Amino acid sequence: MVPDAASIAEKETSLDRTFDIVLRPISHPELGEIRIDKDLFAVGRTQPPFASARPEFVVDLSRRHARIFREGRAAYVADLGSKNGTAVNGIEVAQKPHVLNDGDELCFAGALSFRVGFAPRAAREAVRQAVVTLTPERGDLGLQQIVVTSFPFLVSKADETFSQYREAYPHQVNYLSRRHAHIYAEDDAVYVEDLGSTNGTFLDERRLDEQAVRLEDGQRLAFGGDHFVYRVGLESACASEATATATRRPDAAALAADLERTTFVGTAHSFLDIFCTPPAPAQDDEINPDANAPGRASEAAQDTRRKRGRVETFLSELSEALGGSGRINMRRLAGWGAGVLAALVVLVATTVFQGAPQRDMQALLASGQYESAALKADQYLARQPDDGAWRAMGTEALVKAKVPAWIDAINAHAFDRAQAIVQEMRTLARHNADAAPLVDNIDWMGALQSFVLGRGGPEAPIRIYRDEAPIRALTSRWNDDPGEHQRALDRISAYVPAFAAVYADALSHLRKLQSDDSVYVAALDRIKAEIDKALDSDRLDTLAATLTDYGQRYPRLAGLDAVRADLDQYQQIDSEAHAGHLQAVHDRLGAAHFATPPFAAHASALEKLAAAGDHGEALPSH
C-alpha cells in the first residue's frame, strides 16, 4: 500500500454499477478521456483506444499489459506481467490487483499516466443475460457438458469442473494451467480470453493471442490441446427474466439430455483471482507436445519420439527435476567413460534426493494443499529455522491456508472465531520469523475491525473512560512503523487477493480513528483533567457547565450523562460530609454507585471528611 496520505485505501471506495470509471490523461492530454462502462477493460498497445494512438505514445506498452475491472463495489487494476509495469500513486502493481480510488494516479509502462475518477453512468438499455453451453466433442472421454450461467468463468486445473478428471486423465488435466483462460460477458456478447496459459486456448483451430475473442454459436473451443475440446452453444434470456435465471438452473431438456453428465456453473468466479499473477504461474504445468494442433497429434512431435533406455530416462528426469530441459546427449556422455558417468549419476541423484522435501513442499503448494504445506513447513523450520526458502514457502502456505477463513469470520462479524484463527496461525508461525510479522498485522487488523464494527461502525459515539484506551492502542500500534505494516499487509494481499478489500476497509477505519484520536480523545483528556482538578480542589460548581459545553461542541462524545449523574450523587454526599452528618454520608455511600473512576476513587474520602466534622474538626470550605 502507498505509505503516505495518498494511500489507495485511505478513502473508502464508493463504486457501484451505476458509475463508470474515468481515466483522465495526465502525461499525454491528446489521448483524451477514457470512460470505462464495462466490468472489464483491456490495456495494451493493440487494444482500443491505445491501438489508434500515435506509436511513440504507446511503444512502451505491452500487447497484453493490464486489465481494469470491477469486483463488487470496488474498482481494480491488475498488471499482467508487462515488460515495463503498472503503478498506482507511484507504487508498482505486482502480483495482485490493486484497488483504485477517486483521485489516484494510474501509470502504465512508466510513460502513460491518468487520473482516476468515477462518474454517474448514463441510462442504458437492458442487456440480455447469456447462457454458454460447452458440449464435449468426444463422447468416449467421459467429459461432462458445462453450462455456464454466471460470469466470469475461470478455466482452471484447480477448479472442480476440470480437476474431477485428474484420476482418469492426470496428464491432460496438467496440460491446463491454474489460470488458463476465462469466459466473460459484456453487454449482449460473450468473450473468451487466454490468460497466458502454458499450452494455449484454441478457437476453431487457431491459438488465441493477447486479445479476447468473441464467442459465436457452434465454434470449436479447446483448452490445452486435443482433450478438453468443446462445441460452443450460446443462448440468452430477456433481461426481465434475469432474476429467475440466476436462481434456477436452465431448462434441462433444452440444455442437456442427461443431467448426470452436465456440470452447472451458476456462481461467478472472481476477477481478483483470475488476474492475480503468482511469481511462477506455470511451474506445475506439463508441456503438451500436441498443443499447437488440437484435434490431431503433431507430426513433428511424432517424428521426434523414440524409445529411450533406462539410464537416459533416469538422467532426463533428473535434469528436469533440477530445472533443466530434460534433453540428454547419450553419445557425448558415453565418451566420458563409465566411471565419470557413474559419478555424475551419483552426484545428481544425491542432489535430487536432498531436495526431495522441498519438491514435496512445492507440490503441496501447487496443488492447493495449503494446510498440509503449513504443517510441513512448521516441522521443517523447527529443525532449520534459518532456511530462507522454507520460511518463504511456509509463510505462503500459512497465509493461504488460514486467511480466507479469517476473512469470512471478519465479514460475518464473528470476531471470536477470527481471533481463534489468528491463534492457530501463531502456533504455525512459532518457528517462522518471516510469518510472525504477518500474523501480528492480521491480529491488529482483527482487533481494529472488532473494535470499530463491534461498537456500531466508524461514526459510532466515543464513550468517556471506555474508548480512549483502545483507540490509542490501535493507532499507536500502527504508527510505530507504518511502512513495515503496509509491506506486511501487501504481502498478504499478494497471496490472498480477497484480503485487499478487508485491508482497504481497515485502513479507512484506521484513518477515522486517527482523526478521532486527535479530536475527540484529546477532548476527553481535557474533560478528565477538569474532573480531576475539580475533585482534588473540592470545587465542583462549574463542572456541570463544563460537561454541557463539551457535549455541545463534540456531538459524538458519549458517557457524559453518567458523569453528570455521578457528579450529582457526589455533590449531595459532599454536602452531607461538610455538614458533619456521618451517618447520612455512610448511608448515601452505601446506596451510591459511581460509574466513573475518579468519582469512585474520591468517594471513600468523603466518609473520612464527615467523621472529621463529627469530631468537631475544621472542614475545608467549598
Phi, psi and omega in degrees: 000158181289127188274027179219191186294347179267019182306140181294338181258006183288331179250144179289137176279123179239077185235130172226185189284003173267006182238147173259155173268131183240129175250114180258124187295139175252309186283324184227084182304332183292347177290336180079169182285140176251119180252123185253109179250015178253163176284342181220130182229127184267135176245125179180159186290344177259004182260145175289146001271003185292330182296333182265001180281166177299136186305323183292340178284326189246011185298332182273352176286144171280161178296321177241083194268305186202169174225139172249131184211166175257145173215111185064235180257020183234158175248144184224158167235139178233130173276141185254040181074032182295157182294319187249005167082170178226142182222147173239119182054038177083357180257128184294137172272112188261256189265359183228150175298152184241131179296140176252138177233160180302128179095352178297150172260120183249124185234132177250130174061022180067009186232319183258113182241144182224154172261127182276137175213168177233139183224148178303139181278135176291154180299137182228155177291148177296141180258162181267135182282135185264151170231123180251127177246125177251109182259123182303139178290324182251134180268354184267002183262353180076017180282142179272150170293145181244124178245116184251121180244351179229141186233154004283158177244121182265127172271116187211140176294339182273346182276146184301332180305323181248329183293343179297344181263008186297320182294319182281323185225070186298319182291317182296323176294321180287348172288341173277152175264164178294328171234084189273304181202168173217152178245128182222158181255143178216113186056237182265008185244160176236137185235154172238139180223128173285143185255034181077033183295157181294316187250005168086163173239136188235134177238115184051052175073357182255128180286130180289147178255228188279346188254150173289150182234138180287135178274143176237151180299133177092355180289160180257120186240126183231143180240115172079004179144217188253017180260302179274080183240131187225154171261130186277132171237132182240131173224166178215155177240150180298149181302329180292341179263006188299318182296316180295321180295324182288339185254358177223160177287154176296162179303117186296322182296327181279332188258329183204137180282336184228105183298331182290344179252027180231132173258116179267127178247096183254000180241128183290147170282178183253130173301331179301320178282322183298320184255019169277128184244098179294162185304322181228074189294338185252013188294336181255013178273144171268147176277126177265111183294343182259009189293337183286348181218076181299137179104342177206148181289146179290125180297321179297320179294321179297320182293331184270352180285141174203161179286141179243146177288169183297318181296315180296319178299316180298313181293323179297315179294324176297319179299314180296320180297328180271006177094008180276186183279340183087357180273126183238127176265095184293328179296318180293319179296322181299329180289347180281340182100153185296321182296315180295319180297317179297317179298321179297316180299314180298316181298312182293319180297319179299318179297318182294315183294324177294331180271004183302314180301321180292321177294322177298318179297316179297324178294321177297317178296316182296327182270002177081015179271067190290324180298313179296321180296320179296318178295317180297318179295319179298318179295319180292315184289341174297331179264326184231070187292345183263008180282106185297320181297319180288326176298317180295315179295320179296321178296314178300313181298316182298313182295314182291332180284323191250328188294321178304317178293324177297318178299315179300319180294317179297314181296332178271003183059028176267075191287330175295319178294320178299319179293324178295322177294321177299320179296323175297320179295321179298320179298317181282346180257008187296334180253006187242102182293337178284323185280331186304315179296327178294318178295320178300319181288325175295320178299315179298316181296321177297318177296321179297311181296321179298316181293311185291309184285328181293336180259008173111008178108173185294340181262008181294154178299156179249117186270134178292145181064013179227314189265345184297315185296311179296325177297314179297318182296316183292317182287321181291327178296322176287319186290346181295330177194076183302319181299317180293320178296318180296320179296320179295315182290327174298321180295320177297318180296327178295324179281321183231093185304328180296342179294336184300323181292318178294321178301313180298317178299317182296318179293326175297316177297321180299314181300322179293319178295322178297321176294317179296324180297317183283338183252295188283315180295323176297321177295319178296324177298320179292320178298314182296325177294322178294320179295314180299319181296317180294319180291319181294324182268355182059036177238095188254358189298324185268356187291323180298318179294323178298317179297319179296319181297313180295322179298326179284324183280334183233087189295340181268004175290137180229161180091358180290332177297321178295324178294318179297318179297318178295321179298316180298314179299315184296317182296322179296315180292322180298321179295317178297322181294317179293335178276356178078018181274083186299316183293320179297319178296316181299317181293316181295320179295325179293329181268344185282151173224111181266124183273343184249139187303315185295322178292320177297321182291325183274346185297323182296333179288339182292324179295322177296323180295316179295321179297320179297319179293324180295333180267009175083013178283154178289132180256149177294143179278158178289000000 
